[in-house]
């Protein structure tokens, strides 16, 4: 497992460290539970967060509004929903 906080990337903040710590707790779960749904109407936020999580080995799916997110949640179980 990767340890959190050893290298600081540009823009790395305490909230990023907290997010990584929480995400590490779900690393040892099933594939559905390792899936993360990112929901936001700002495409730049969805893109950045999706890339951040994907680079750390998570299965990331995105939705651009709550209606789309609810439809996706009814189709599949997610370990985490970030909105």
C-alpha positions as CSV (number, residue, x, y, z in Angstrom):
1,X,0.0,0.0,0.0
2,X,1.1,3.6,-0.7
3,X,1.6,5.7,2.4
4,X,-0.2,9.0,2.4
5,X,1.6,12.3,2.6
6,X,5.2,11.4,1.7
7,X,5.4,13.5,-1.4
8,X,3.6,16.8,-1.8
9,X,2.2,17.5,-5.3
10,X,1.4,21.1,-6.3
11,X,-2.0,21.9,-4.9
12,X,-1.8,19.2,-2.3
13,X,-3.8,20.2,0.8
14,X,-4.9,18.8,4.1
15,X,-8.2,18.0,2.5
16,X,-6.4,16.0,-0.1
17,X,-4.6,14.1,2.6
18,X,-7.9,13.4,4.4
19,X,-9.5,12.2,1.2
20,X,-6.5,9.8,0.6
21,X,-6.7,8.5,4.1
22,X,-10.4,7.8,3.8
23,X,-9.9,6.1,0.4
24,X,-7.1,3.9,1.7
25,X,-9.7,2.4,4.1
26,X,-11.7,1.0,1.1
27,X,-8.7,-0.3,-0.8
28,X,-9.1,-3.9,0.4
29,X,-12.8,-4.3,-0.7
30,X,-14.6,-5.8,-3.6
31,X,-14.6,-4.2,-7.1
32,X,-18.0,-2.6,-6.6
33,X,-16.9,-1.2,-3.3
34,X,-13.7,0.2,-4.9
35,X,-15.9,2.0,-7.4
36,X,-16.3,5.7,-6.8
37,X,-19.0,7.9,-8.4
38,X,-18.0,11.5,-8.7
39,X,-20.9,13.9,-9.2
40,X,-20.7,17.6,-10.0
41,X,-22.1,20.0,-12.6
42,X,-18.6,21.6,-13.1
43,X,-16.8,19.4,-15.7
44,X,-13.4,20.7,-14.6
45,X,-14.0,19.5,-11.0
46,X,-15.3,16.1,-12.2
47,X,-12.3,15.7,-14.5
48,X,-9.7,16.7,-12.0
49,X,-11.1,14.5,-9.2
50,X,-11.7,11.6,-11.5
51,X,-8.1,11.8,-12.7
52,X,-6.8,12.1,-9.2
53,X,-8.7,9.0,-8.0
54,X,-8.0,7.0,-11.2
55,X,-4.2,7.5,-10.8
56,X,-4.5,6.0,-7.3
57,X,-6.1,2.8,-8.6
58,X,-9.8,3.5,-8.1
59,X,-12.6,2.6,-10.6
60,X,-14.1,6.0,-11.2
61,X,-17.4,6.9,-12.9
62,X,-18.8,10.3,-13.3
63,X,-22.2,12.0,-13.4
64,X,-22.9,15.7,-14.2
65,X,-26.2,16.0,-12.3
66,X,-28.2,14.3,-9.5
67,X,-30.7,12.8,-11.9
68,X,-27.9,11.0,-13.8
69,X,-26.2,10.0,-10.5
70,X,-29.4,8.5,-9.1
71,X,-29.9,6.4,-12.2
72,X,-26.3,5.1,-12.0
73,X,-26.7,4.3,-8.3
74,X,-29.8,2.3,-9.1
75,X,-27.8,0.3,-11.6
76,X,-24.7,-0.3,-9.6
77,X,-23.4,-0.3,-6.0
78,X,-20.6,2.2,-5.3
79,X,-18.3,2.2,-2.4
80,X,-18.1,6.0,-2.3
81,X,-20.2,8.8,-3.9
82,X,-18.4,12.2,-4.0
83,X,-20.6,15.2,-4.6
